[in-house]
Amino acid sequence: MWRFLAWSIFGIAVGFRNSRRVKKLITAELYTKSTFHFGKFHCSRFFVVVVVTSTMFVYAGLVVRFNNILDVMAFSIFANALIVHFFIDLDTHLLLHRVSVRSALTGFPLLAISAINQHDLSRFLGLFAGSFMMWVVLALLARVARGGLGQGDVMFAPLLGAFIGYISVVQVFVAFVTAFLVAGLWAICALATRRLSRNSQIAFGPFLAVGAQIAVFAGAPIVRWWLG
């Protein structure tokens, strides 16, 4: 229980840091005119509360999800990247490569050490296999979609695949399929309520982040249900 409470409180602190980081990165991208899409949620009075709350709940969930403290630390780093990507892409339609690289450089060594300590070579191999699989799938879709998916999504893919593949390579498909299902349901609802038109562009990064988190926390039961 103490670890759950401590990590939840730590999640609140990290959430405040994430909110400042997102605002800083969005401001920098708008200043350099790297994007012409300007959403205003990061200026909303609810923004900090949403970021802090989501970070806290994810951190608390990771303590329940993983027994190994190295896994908890690594997936907390991963969660930070997902949260930062989610809110930046939401308002700018950009996925910043440096956010993924930073998370990979700090998170991958922790996963590798954890796999070695647990004498589980499959996790170590899954890290690389998942990264490659996710990159290949999104790269092919980006080519077929002809602008429907950006290079930011493709560059985001290896980070997603690596962490999910560490858990299970099969769950990489759970993350991918779930992302598309959630995106499709959201698009249908948005079109029905006229928040979007048929020509509107949708940021896919937030849905990739949601799909990845669903795979982390519920991937195993989803696979069991899927396989019958």
TORDREN-428265 format. One record per residue: residue number from 1; residue in three letters; x, y, z of N, C-alpha, C in turn. Coordinates in steps of 0.02 Angstrom, whole numbers. Example, Ala and Ser with C-alpha at 12.3 -4.5 7.8 and 13.67 -1.06 7.14 Angstrom:
REM residues 2
+-----+-----+--------+--------+--------+--------+--------+--------+--------+--------+--------+
:   k :   r :    nc1 :    nc2 :    nc3 :   cac1 :   cac2 :   cac3 :    cc1 :    cc2 :    cc3 :
+-----+-----+--------+--------+--------+--------+--------+--------+--------+--------+--------+
:   1 : ALA :    660 :   -284 :    390 :    615 :   -225 :    390 :    660 :   -165 :    390 :
:   2 : SER :    642 :   -112 :    354 :    684 :    -53 :    357 :    645 :      2 :    394 :
+-----+-----+--------+--------+--------+--------+--------+--------+--------+--------+--------+
END
This chain:
REM residues 228
+-----+-----+--------+--------+--------+--------+--------+--------+--------+--------+--------+
:   k :   r :    nc1 :    nc2 :    nc3 :   cac1 :   cac2 :   cac3 :    cc1 :    cc2 :    cc3 :
+-----+-----+--------+--------+--------+--------+--------+--------+--------+--------+--------+
:   1 : MET :     41 :    -60 :      0 :      0 :      0 :      0 :     43 :     63 :      0 :
:   2 : TRP :     98 :     61 :     38 :    141 :    121 :     41 :    169 :    138 :    -27 :
:   3 : ARG :    187 :     86 :    -67 :    214 :     98 :   -133 :    161 :    129 :   -178 :
:   4 : PHE :    100 :    105 :   -172 :     44 :    132 :   -211 :     33 :    206 :   -196 :
:   5 : LEU :     32 :    223 :   -132 :     22 :    293 :   -112 :     81 :    337 :   -133 :
:   6 : ALA :    141 :    311 :   -122 :    201 :    350 :   -140 :    204 :    363 :   -215 :
:   7 : TRP :    189 :    312 :   -255 :    193 :    321 :   -327 :    137 :    365 :   -353 :
:   8 : SER :     79 :    363 :   -320 :     24 :    407 :   -339 :     42 :    480 :   -326 :
:   9 : ILE :     72 :    493 :   -268 :     93 :    561 :   -252 :    148 :    584 :   -300 :
:  10 : PHE :    193 :    538 :   -316 :    245 :    553 :   -365 :    213 :    569 :   -433 :
:  11 : GLY :    161 :    533 :   -450 :    125 :    545 :   -512 :     95 :    615 :   -515 :
:  12 : ILE :     71 :    640 :   -459 :     43 :    708 :   -456 :     98 :    759 :   -472 :
:  13 : ALA :    156 :    749 :   -440 :    212 :    795 :   -452 :    234 :    793 :   -525 :
:  14 : VAL :    239 :    732 :   -552 :    259 :    725 :   -622 :    206 :    755 :   -668 :
:  15 : GLY :    142 :    749 :   -648 :     88 :    778 :   -688 :     95 :    853 :   -696 :
:  16 : PHE :    112 :    887 :   -641 :    123 :    959 :   -646 :    181 :    974 :   -693 :
:  17 : ARG :    233 :    933 :   -688 :    291 :    942 :   -733 :    271 :    930 :   -806 :
:  18 : ASN :    230 :    878 :   -817 :    207 :    863 :   -885 :    167 :    921 :   -914 :
:  19 : SER :    124 :    951 :   -873 :     83 :   1007 :   -898 :    126 :   1066 :   -918 :
:  20 : ARG :    177 :   1081 :   -878 :    223 :   1136 :   -897 :    262 :   1118 :   -959 :
:  21 : ARG :    283 :   1056 :   -964 :    322 :   1034 :  -1022 :    282 :   1038 :  -1086 :
:  22 : VAL :    219 :   1016 :  -1083 :    176 :   1018 :  -1142 :    166 :   1090 :  -1165 :
:  23 : LYS :    151 :   1135 :  -1119 :    141 :   1205 :  -1138 :    204 :   1235 :  -1168 :
:  24 : LYS :    261 :   1218 :  -1139 :    324 :   1245 :  -1164 :    339 :   1220 :  -1234 :
:  25 : LEU :    328 :   1155 :  -1246 :    342 :   1127 :  -1312 :    293 :   1153 :  -1365 :
:  26 : ILE :    229 :   1160 :  -1346 :    180 :   1187 :  -1393 :    198 :   1259 :  -1411 :
:  27 : THR :    215 :   1299 :  -1361 :    234 :   1369 :  -1373 :    294 :   1373 :  -1419 :
:  28 : ALA :    343 :   1329 :  -1409 :    403 :   1330 :  -1451 :    386 :   1312 :  -1524 :
:  29 : GLU :    342 :   1263 :  -1533 :    323 :   1243 :  -1601 :    283 :   1297 :  -1636 :
:  30 : LEU :    240 :   1331 :  -1599 :    201 :   1385 :  -1629 :    246 :   1445 :  -1645 :
:  31 : TYR :    295 :   1457 :  -1603 :    341 :   1514 :  -1614 :    383 :   1503 :  -1677 :
:  32 : THR :    404 :   1441 :  -1688 :    444 :   1427 :  -1747 :    401 :   1412 :  -1808 :
:  33 : LYS :    335 :   1416 :  -1799 :    287 :   1404 :  -1853 :    295 :   1335 :  -1884 :
:  34 : SER :    308 :   1286 :  -1841 :    315 :   1217 :  -1865 :    247 :   1185 :  -1880 :
:  35 : THR :    194 :   1217 :  -1856 :    127 :   1192 :  -1868 :     79 :   1250 :  -1882 :
:  36 : PHE :     28 :   1235 :  -1922 :    -23 :   1286 :  -1935 :    -89 :   1268 :  -1901 :
:  37 : HIS :    -87 :   1213 :  -1862 :   -146 :   1193 :  -1825 :   -139 :   1217 :  -1753 :
:  38 : PHE :   -187 :   1254 :  -1730 :   -183 :   1281 :  -1662 :   -246 :   1264 :  -1623 :
:  39 : GLY :   -239 :   1213 :  -1580 :   -293 :   1198 :  -1533 :   -282 :   1237 :  -1469 :
:  40 : LYS :   -335 :   1246 :  -1431 :   -330 :   1289 :  -1373 :   -339 :   1253 :  -1306 :
:  41 : PHE :   -338 :   1186 :  -1309 :   -350 :   1151 :  -1245 :   -294 :   1165 :  -1195 :
:  42 : HIS :   -232 :   1173 :  -1219 :   -176 :   1186 :  -1172 :   -183 :   1254 :  -1138 :
:  43 : CYS :   -227 :   1296 :  -1164 :   -240 :   1361 :  -1133 :   -301 :   1358 :  -1087 :
:  44 : SER :   -336 :   1302 :  -1086 :   -396 :   1295 :  -1047 :   -380 :   1293 :   -972 :
:  45 : ARG :   -426 :   1315 :   -932 :   -418 :   1314 :   -859 :   -420 :   1242 :   -832 :
:  46 : PHE :   -446 :   1196 :   -873 :   -450 :   1126 :   -852 :   -387 :   1086 :   -871 :
:  47 : PHE :   -344 :   1116 :   -910 :   -287 :   1080 :   -938 :   -243 :   1049 :   -884 :
:  48 : VAL :   -221 :   1088 :   -836 :   -175 :   1063 :   -785 :   -209 :   1007 :   -744 :
:  49 : VAL :   -272 :   1017 :   -728 :   -308 :    966 :   -689 :   -312 :    900 :   -726 :
:  50 : VAL :   -326 :    904 :   -791 :   -332 :    843 :   -832 :   -265 :    807 :   -837 :
:  51 : VAL :   -211 :    845 :   -849 :   -145 :    814 :   -856 :   -122 :    784 :   -790 :
:  52 : VAL :   -130 :    820 :   -736 :   -109 :    795 :   -670 :   -149 :    734 :   -650 :
:  53 : THR :   -214 :    737 :   -660 :   -258 :    680 :   -641 :   -242 :    618 :   -681 :
:  54 : SER :   -234 :    627 :   -747 :   -219 :    569 :   -790 :   -151 :    539 :   -772 :
:  55 : THR :   -102 :    581 :   -758 :    -36 :    555 :   -739 :    -39 :    518 :   -673 :
:  56 : MET :    -75 :    545 :   -626 :    -81 :    512 :   -560 :   -114 :    443 :   -566 :
:  57 : PHE :   -169 :    439 :   -604 :   -204 :    376 :   -610 :   -162 :    324 :   -647 :
:  58 : VAL :   -126 :    345 :   -699 :    -83 :    299 :   -735 :    -27 :    274 :   -690 :
:  59 : TYR :      4 :    318 :   -653 :     58 :    298 :   -608 :     32 :    249 :   -555 :
:  60 : ALA :    -25 :    264 :   -527 :    -55 :    218 :   -477 :    -70 :    151 :   -508 :
:  61 : GLY :    -95 :    151 :   -570 :   -111 :     88 :   -603 :    -50 :     47 :   -619 :
:  62 : LEU :      6 :     80 :   -634 :     67 :     44 :   -650 :     95 :      5 :   -590 :
:  63 : VAL :     86 :     32 :   -531 :    108 :     -2 :   -471 :     68 :    -66 :   -460 :
:  64 : VAL :      4 :    -64 :   -478 :    -39 :   -123 :   -473 :    -23 :   -172 :   -530 :
:  65 : ARG :     -8 :   -145 :   -588 :      2 :   -186 :   -648 :     68 :   -226 :   -645 :
:  66 : PHE :    121 :   -195 :   -620 :    187 :   -227 :   -620 :    213 :   -237 :   -549 :
:  67 : ASN :    242 :   -295 :   -537 :    273 :   -309 :   -472 :    345 :   -285 :   -469 :
:  68 : ASN :    378 :   -287 :   -526 :    449 :   -268 :   -529 :    455 :   -193 :   -532 :
:  69 : ILE :    495 :   -165 :   -486 :    501 :    -92 :   -481 :    534 :    -63 :   -543 :
:  70 : LEU :    579 :   -101 :   -576 :    610 :    -77 :   -638 :    558 :    -70 :   -694 :
:  71 : ASP :    511 :   -117 :   -696 :    457 :   -112 :   -745 :    413 :    -52 :   -730 :
:  72 : VAL :    399 :    -41 :   -667 :    358 :     17 :   -648 :    392 :     82 :   -669 :
:  73 : MET :    457 :     87 :   -657 :    494 :    147 :   -676 :    496 :    156 :   -751 :
:  74 : ALA :    509 :    102 :   -787 :    514 :    106 :   -861 :    447 :    126 :   -891 :
:  75 : PHE :    393 :     95 :   -868 :    328 :    110 :   -897 :    300 :    177 :   -873 :
:  76 : SER :    326 :    203 :   -819 :    310 :    271 :   -799 :    340 :    321 :   -848 :
:  77 : ILE :    401 :    307 :   -869 :    433 :    349 :   -920 :    394 :    345 :   -985 :
:  78 : PHE :    373 :    285 :  -1003 :    332 :    275 :  -1063 :    266 :    313 :  -1057 :
:  79 : ALA :    235 :    310 :   -999 :    171 :    345 :   -988 :    180 :    420 :   -996 :
:  80 : ASN :    236 :    447 :   -972 :    249 :    518 :   -981 :    252 :    537 :  -1054 :
:  81 : ALA :    286 :    495 :  -1093 :    291 :    509 :  -1165 :    222 :    507 :  -1197 :
:  82 : LEU :    181 :    458 :  -1178 :    113 :    454 :  -1207 :     71 :    514 :  -1189 :
:  83 : ILE :     76 :    536 :  -1126 :     37 :    594 :  -1104 :     59 :    657 :  -1140 :
:  84 : VAL :    124 :    667 :  -1144 :    151 :    727 :  -1178 :    132 :    726 :  -1252 :
:  85 : HIS :    142 :    668 :  -1284 :    123 :    662 :  -1355 :     48 :    675 :  -1364 :
:  86 : PHE :      7 :    648 :  -1320 :    -66 :    654 :  -1326 :    -86 :    727 :  -1330 :
:  87 : PHE :    -64 :    766 :  -1282 :    -87 :    835 :  -1278 :    -54 :    881 :  -1329 :
:  88 : ILE :      8 :    867 :  -1347 :     40 :    907 :  -1399 :      7 :    894 :  -1466 :
:  89 : ASP :     -4 :    831 :  -1483 :    -34 :    814 :  -1547 :   -106 :    838 :  -1550 :
:  90 : LEU :   -140 :    838 :  -1494 :   -210 :    860 :  -1491 :   -216 :    933 :  -1514 :
:  91 : ASP :   -168 :    975 :  -1493 :   -173 :   1047 :  -1508 :   -131 :   1069 :  -1568 :
:  92 : THR :    -82 :   1029 :  -1589 :    -38 :   1051 :  -1644 :    -36 :   1003 :  -1703 :
:  93 : HIS :    -62 :    942 :  -1695 :    -57 :    889 :  -1745 :     17 :    873 :  -1760 :
:  94 : LEU :     58 :    877 :  -1707 :    128 :    860 :  -1713 :    146 :    808 :  -1661 :
:  95 : LEU :    188 :    760 :  -1681 :    218 :    712 :  -1634 :    293 :    726 :  -1636 :
:  96 : LEU :    319 :    750 :  -1581 :    389 :    772 :  -1579 :    436 :    713 :  -1569 :
:  97 : HIS :    481 :    705 :  -1616 :    527 :    648 :  -1615 :    570 :    649 :  -1552 :
:  98 : ARG :    590 :    708 :  -1529 :    635 :    712 :  -1471 :    602 :    686 :  -1407 :
:  99 : VAL :    536 :    690 :  -1403 :    501 :    662 :  -1345 :    508 :    587 :  -1344 :
: 100 : SER :    499 :    555 :  -1402 :    506 :    482 :  -1406 :    578 :    459 :  -1394 :
: 101 : VAL :    626 :    496 :  -1423 :    696 :    478 :  -1414 :    717 :    481 :  -1341 :
: 102 : ARG :    696 :    534 :  -1307 :    713 :    542 :  -1237 :    685 :    484 :  -1195 :
: 103 : SER :    624 :    465 :  -1209 :    593 :    410 :  -1172 :    627 :    344 :  -1187 :
: 104 : ALA :    646 :    334 :  -1250 :    680 :    272 :  -1269 :    748 :    267 :  -1235 :
: 105 : LEU :    785 :    322 :  -1233 :    852 :    320 :  -1204 :    851 :    307 :  -1129 :
: 106 : THR :    799 :    327 :  -1095 :    794 :    315 :  -1023 :    755 :    251 :  -1007 :
: 107 : GLY :    705 :    235 :  -1048 :    662 :    178 :  -1033 :    689 :    111 :  -1056 :
: 108 : PHE :    720 :    109 :  -1115 :    744 :     45 :  -1142 :    797 :     12 :  -1098 :
: 109 : PRO :    846 :     49 :  -1072 :    895 :     17 :  -1027 :    862 :    -14 :   -965 :
: 110 : LEU :    811 :     19 :   -938 :    777 :     -9 :   -880 :    741 :    -74 :   -898 :
: 111 : LEU :    710 :    -76 :   -957 :    676 :   -137 :   -978 :    727 :   -193 :   -990 :
: 112 : ALA :    784 :   -177 :  -1020 :    835 :   -227 :  -1033 :    862 :   -256 :   -967 :
: 113 : ILE :    876 :   -213 :   -919 :    901 :   -236 :   -854 :    849 :   -278 :   -819 :
: 114 : SER :    786 :   -257 :   -823 :    732 :   -294 :   -791 :    725 :   -364 :   -822 :
: 115 : ALA :    730 :   -368 :   -889 :    724 :   -433 :   -922 :    782 :   -479 :   -902 :
: 116 : ILE :    841 :   -451 :   -897 :    900 :   -490 :   -876 :    892 :   -514 :   -805 :
: 117 : ASN :    869 :   -470 :   -760 :    860 :   -489 :   -690 :    808 :   -543 :   -681 :
: 118 : GLN :    758 :   -543 :   -726 :    705 :   -593 :   -721 :    721 :   -655 :   -762 :
: 119 : HIS :    781 :   -656 :   -794 :    802 :   -713 :   -835 :    749 :   -729 :   -887 :
: 120 : ASP :    723 :   -676 :   -919 :    669 :   -684 :   -967 :    691 :   -655 :  -1034 :
: 121 : LEU :    722 :   -697 :  -1075 :    747 :   -674 :  -1140 :    691 :   -654 :  -1187 :
: 122 : SER :    632 :   -684 :  -1178 :    577 :   -669 :  -1223 :    556 :   -596 :  -1219 :
: 123 : ARG :    560 :   -568 :  -1159 :    543 :   -497 :  -1151 :    593 :   -453 :  -1188 :
: 124 : PHE :    656 :   -471 :  -1182 :    709 :   -433 :  -1215 :    700 :   -435 :  -1291 :
: 125 : LEU :    685 :   -494 :  -1317 :    675 :   -502 :  -1389 :    610 :   -468 :  -1411 :
: 126 : GLY :    559 :   -471 :  -1368 :    496 :   -439 :  -1383 :    502 :   -364 :  -1391 :
: 127 : LEU :    548 :   -334 :  -1354 :    560 :   -262 :  -1358 :    579 :   -243 :  -1430 :
: 128 : PHE :    625 :   -280 :  -1459 :    648 :   -264 :  -1527 :    597 :   -286 :  -1579 :
: 129 : ALA :    567 :   -345 :  -1569 :    517 :   -370 :  -1618 :    456 :   -324 :  -1620 :
: 130 : GLY :    432 :   -303 :  -1562 :    374 :   -259 :  -1560 :    387 :   -192 :  -1592 :
: 131 : SER :    447 :   -166 :  -1579 :    466 :   -101 :  -1609 :    466 :   -105 :  -1685 :
: 132 : PHE :    496 :   -158 :  -1711 :    500 :   -167 :  -1784 :    431 :   -178 :  -1814 :
: 133 : MET :    391 :   -219 :  -1782 :    324 :   -235 :  -1808 :    281 :   -173 :  -1812 :
: 134 : MET :    280 :   -133 :  -1759 :    238 :    -74 :  -1757 :    261 :    -23 :  -1809 :
: 135 : TRP :    326 :    -17 :  -1817 :    352 :     31 :  -1866 :    334 :      9 :  -1937 :
: 136 : VAL :    341 :    -55 :  -1952 :    325 :    -80 :  -2019 :    251 :    -69 :  -2035 :
: 137 : VAL :    207 :    -85 :  -1989 :    135 :    -79 :  -2001 :    116 :     -6 :  -2014 :
: 138 : LEU :    139 :     39 :  -1972 :    120 :    109 :  -1981 :    154 :    141 :  -2042 :
: 139 : ALA :    215 :    118 :  -2056 :    249 :    143 :  -2116 :    211 :    123 :  -2179 :
: 140 : LEU :    187 :     61 :  -2181 :    148 :     38 :  -2239 :     81 :     75 :  -2244 :
: 141 : LEU :     49 :     85 :  -2187 :    -15 :    121 :  -2187 :     -5 :    194 :  -2208 :
: 142 : ALA :     50 :    225 :  -2186 :     64 :    294 :  -2206 :     73 :    299 :  -2281 :
: 143 : ARG :    104 :    248 :  -2310 :    114 :    249 :  -2383 :     47 :    238 :  -2419 :
: 144 : VAL :      6 :    193 :  -2393 :    -58 :    179 :  -2425 :   -107 :    237 :  -2416 :
: 145 : ALA :   -106 :    267 :  -2356 :   -153 :    321 :  -2339 :   -139 :    385 :  -2377 :
: 146 : ARG :    -77 :    395 :  -2401 :    -59 :    454 :  -2440 :    -78 :    519 :  -2404 :
: 147 : GLY :    -49 :    527 :  -2345 :    -61 :    588 :  -2307 :   -108 :    578 :  -2249 :
: 148 : GLY :   -144 :    521 :  -2247 :   -189 :    509 :  -2191 :   -151 :    498 :  -2126 :
: 149 : LEU :    -90 :    471 :  -2131 :    -46 :    464 :  -2074 :     18 :    502 :  -2088 :
: 150 : GLY :     42 :    539 :  -2039 :    103 :    578 :  -2048 :    165 :    540 :  -2028 :
: 151 : GLN :    222 :    569 :  -2043 :    285 :    538 :  -2024 :    295 :    539 :  -1948 :
: 152 : GLY :    262 :    585 :  -1915 :    265 :    586 :  -1842 :    236 :    523 :  -1812 :
: 153 : ASP :    181 :    499 :  -1841 :    151 :    436 :  -1818 :    198 :    378 :  -1830 :
: 154 : VAL :    231 :    378 :  -1888 :    277 :    324 :  -1904 :    337 :    324 :  -1857 :
: 155 : MET :    363 :    383 :  -1841 :    420 :    387 :  -1796 :    401 :    372 :  -1723 :
: 156 : PHE :    337 :    381 :  -1707 :    312 :    366 :  -1640 :    304 :    290 :  -1631 :
: 157 : ALA :    294 :    254 :  -1686 :    278 :    183 :  -1684 :    331 :    139 :  -1649 :
: 158 : PRO :    396 :    148 :  -1662 :    445 :    104 :  -1629 :    443 :    108 :  -1553 :
: 159 : LEU :    431 :    167 :  -1526 :    426 :    174 :  -1453 :    367 :    134 :  -1427 :
: 160 : LEU :    310 :    141 :  -1459 :    250 :    104 :  -1439 :    262 :     29 :  -1443 :
: 161 : GLY :    287 :      7 :  -1500 :    297 :    -65 :  -1510 :    347 :    -95 :  -1463 :
: 162 : ALA :    399 :    -57 :  -1445 :    450 :    -84 :  -1401 :    422 :    -98 :  -1331 :
: 163 : PHE :    388 :    -50 :  -1303 :    362 :    -59 :  -1235 :    306 :   -112 :  -1233 :
: 164 : ILE :    261 :   -110 :  -1282 :    208 :   -160 :  -1283 :    236 :   -229 :  -1299 :
: 165 : GLY :    284 :   -232 :  -1344 :    316 :   -295 :  -1361 :    353 :   -326 :  -1303 :
: 166 : TYR :    379 :   -285 :  -1258 :    412 :   -310 :  -1198 :    363 :   -350 :  -1156 :
: 167 : ILE :    301 :   -329 :  -1154 :    250 :   -366 :  -1117 :    231 :   -428 :  -1156 :
: 168 : SER :    213 :   -419 :  -1220 :    194 :   -474 :  -1264 :    190 :   -448 :  -1335 :
: 169 : VAL :    220 :   -483 :  -1381 :    218 :   -462 :  -1451 :    147 :   -463 :  -1477 :
: 170 : VAL :    106 :   -510 :  -1454 :     37 :   -514 :  -1476 :     -1 :   -451 :  -1457 :
: 171 : GLN :     16 :   -422 :  -1401 :    -20 :   -363 :  -1378 :     -3 :   -300 :  -1418 :
: 172 : VAL :     48 :   -304 :  -1459 :     62 :   -249 :  -1506 :      2 :   -239 :  -1552 :
: 173 : PHE :    -27 :   -295 :  -1574 :    -86 :   -292 :  -1617 :   -147 :   -265 :  -1578 :
: 174 : VAL :   -150 :   -279 :  -1514 :   -204 :   -252 :  -1473 :   -200 :   -176 :  -1471 :
: 175 : ALA :   -139 :   -150 :  -1461 :   -130 :    -77 :  -1459 :   -149 :    -46 :  -1526 :
: 176 : PHE :   -127 :    -78 :  -1580 :   -139 :    -51 :  -1647 :   -214 :    -52 :  -1664 :
: 177 : VAL :   -246 :   -110 :  -1654 :   -317 :   -117 :  -1672 :   -360 :    -72 :  -1628 :
: 178 : THR :   -344 :    -70 :  -1563 :   -382 :    -28 :  -1517 :   -378 :     45 :  -1536 :
: 179 : ALA :   -319 :     68 :  -1556 :   -310 :    138 :  -1577 :   -356 :    154 :  -1635 :
: 180 : PHE :   -360 :    110 :  -1684 :   -403 :    122 :  -1742 :   -477 :    119 :  -1723 :
: 181 : LEU :   -495 :     73 :  -1679 :   -565 :     68 :  -1658 :   -587 :    131 :  -1621 :
: 182 : VAL :   -546 :    154 :  -1574 :   -563 :    214 :  -1536 :   -566 :    274 :  -1582 :
: 183 : ALA :   -518 :    279 :  -1629 :   -518 :    335 :  -1676 :   -581 :    333 :  -1720 :
: 184 : GLY :   -600 :    274 :  -1742 :   -660 :    267 :  -1783 :   -723 :    287 :  -1746 :
: 185 : LEU :   -730 :    264 :  -1684 :   -789 :    281 :  -1644 :   -792 :    355 :  -1630 :
: 186 : TRP :   -734 :    385 :  -1615 :   -732 :    457 :  -1602 :   -751 :    496 :  -1665 :
: 187 : ALA :   -726 :    475 :  -1722 :   -740 :    510 :  -1785 :   -815 :    506 :  -1802 :
: 188 : ILE :   -845 :    448 :  -1791 :   -917 :    440 :  -1804 :   -958 :    486 :  -1759 :
: 189 : CYS :   -940 :    488 :  -1695 :   -975 :    532 :  -1648 :   -965 :    605 :  -1665 :
: 190 : ALA :   -904 :    623 :  -1684 :   -889 :    693 :  -1701 :   -925 :    714 :  -1765 :
: 191 : LEU :   -930 :    669 :  -1813 :   -967 :    684 :  -1874 :  -1042 :    690 :  -1860 :
: 192 : ALA :  -1067 :    646 :  -1817 :  -1138 :    647 :  -1800 :  -1158 :    712 :  -1764 :
: 193 : THR :  -1112 :    737 :  -1723 :  -1126 :    798 :  -1685 :  -1101 :    860 :  -1722 :
: 194 : ARG :  -1075 :    850 :  -1783 :  -1051 :    904 :  -1826 :   -991 :    942 :  -1797 :
: 195 : ARG :   -953 :    909 :  -1755 :   -891 :    939 :  -1731 :   -836 :    931 :  -1783 :
: 196 : LEU :   -847 :    884 :  -1830 :   -800 :    874 :  -1885 :   -839 :    871 :  -1950 :
: 197 : SER :   -804 :    888 :  -2004 :   -832 :    878 :  -2071 :   -793 :    821 :  -2104 :
: 198 : ARG :   -815 :    798 :  -2162 :   -782 :    743 :  -2195 :   -711 :    762 :  -2218 :
: 199 : ASN :   -698 :    826 :  -2224 :   -632 :    849 :  -2246 :   -585 :    867 :  -2189 :
: 200 : SER :   -609 :    860 :  -2128 :   -568 :    879 :  -2070 :   -510 :    829 :  -2060 :
: 201 : GLN :   -454 :    856 :  -2037 :   -397 :    814 :  -2021 :   -399 :    796 :  -1947 :
: 202 : ILE :   -383 :    733 :  -1933 :   -385 :    708 :  -1864 :   -314 :    689 :  -1842 :
: 203 : ALA :   -295 :    711 :  -1783 :   -230 :    691 :  -1754 :   -236 :    619 :  -1730 :
: 204 : PHE :   -194 :    575 :  -1756 :   -198 :    504 :  -1739 :   -156 :    487 :  -1677 :
: 205 : GLY :   -107 :    529 :  -1660 :    -63 :    516 :  -1603 :   -100 :    503 :  -1538 :
: 206 : PRO :   -150 :    544 :  -1521 :   -187 :    531 :  -1459 :   -219 :    461 :  -1456 :
: 207 : PHE :   -242 :    437 :  -1514 :   -273 :    371 :  -1515 :   -221 :    316 :  -1510 :
: 208 : LEU :   -162 :    327 :  -1538 :   -107 :    280 :  -1528 :    -88 :    276 :  -1455 :
: 209 : ALA :    -87 :    333 :  -1421 :    -71 :    335 :  -1350 :   -123 :    297 :  -1309 :
: 210 : VAL :   -187 :    308 :  -1325 :   -241 :    274 :  -1289 :   -237 :    199 :  -1302 :
: 211 : GLY :   -226 :    179 :  -1364 :   -220 :    108 :  -1380 :   -163 :     75 :  -1344 :
: 212 : ALA :   -107 :    111 :  -1338 :    -49 :     84 :  -1302 :    -64 :     74 :  -1228 :
: 213 : GLN :    -98 :    122 :  -1198 :   -114 :    116 :  -1127 :   -164 :     60 :  -1114 :
: 214 : ILE :   -212 :     52 :  -1160 :   -259 :     -4 :  -1153 :   -222 :    -70 :  -1158 :
: 215 : ALA :   -174 :    -74 :  -1204 :   -135 :   -136 :  -1211 :    -95 :   -151 :  -1148 :
: 216 : VAL :    -67 :    -99 :  -1117 :    -28 :   -108 :  -1056 :    -71 :   -136 :   -999 :
: 217 : PHE :   -129 :   -106 :   -990 :   -170 :   -124 :   -931 :   -220 :   -180 :   -944 :
: 218 : ALA :   -242 :   -188 :  -1006 :   -294 :   -238 :  -1019 :   -278 :   -282 :  -1079 :
: 219 : GLY :   -216 :   -281 :  -1102 :   -198 :   -320 :  -1161 :   -207 :   -394 :  -1152 :
: 220 : ALA :   -187 :   -421 :  -1095 :   -191 :   -493 :  -1083 :   -263 :   -519 :  -1085 :
: 221 : PRO :   -310 :   -489 :  -1047 :   -379 :   -514 :  -1052 :   -410 :   -504 :  -1120 :
: 222 : ILE :   -390 :   -451 :  -1155 :   -416 :   -441 :  -1223 :   -392 :   -497 :  -1269 :
: 223 : VAL :   -329 :   -516 :  -1264 :   -302 :   -570 :  -1305 :   -338 :   -636 :  -1289 :
: 224 : ARG :   -348 :   -649 :  -1224 :   -383 :   -711 :  -1204 :   -454 :   -713 :  -1232 :
: 225 : TRP :   -488 :   -655 :  -1229 :   -556 :   -652 :  -1257 :   -555 :   -660 :  -1332 :
: 226 : TRP :   -506 :   -630 :  -1364 :   -499 :   -633 :  -1436 :   -488 :   -705 :  -1460 :
: 227 : LEU :   -445 :   -742 :  -1424 :   -428 :   -810 :  -1443 :   -481 :   -860 :  -1419 :
: 228 : GLY :   -527 :   -837 :  -1380 :   -580 :   -881 :  -1357 :   -558 :   -924 :  -1300 :
+-----+-----+--------+--------+--------+--------+--------+--------+--------+--------+--------+
END
